[in-house]
Amino acid sequence: MREIKFRVWFNDQMTYAPLPNLMSMWKYADKKINPAIFMQFTGLKDKNGKEIYEGDIIRYNFKTKYDNQGFISEVFFDEQMWLTKEHSLNRINNVEVIGNIYKDKND
């Protein structure tokens, strides 16, 4: 069973903390000016041991019988599974987190 963890993008920075701490921080925030965005841990780590969260941008390879293609894509949750635009997160290999959609939105 995977560990249920979150991180939050708040006040232009990423914060990693236990969920009760994140919730209390969000409770006192002005949500109209600085909305907090919660991202859940996928339960997976990249090839360097870095935890993969929704909203991360990853570089990975997808092997088929005939080809080995490289992709760069965002991680998100849909239909009860973690996905990129192209593949299920459970079916890809050589994954590396290279950023996230909040810190790297202008890149």
Secondary structure by P-SEA (a helix, b strand, c coil): ccccccccccccccccccaaaaaaaaaacccccbbbbbbbbccccccccccccccbbbbbccccccccccbbbbbbbcccccccccccccccccccccccccccccc
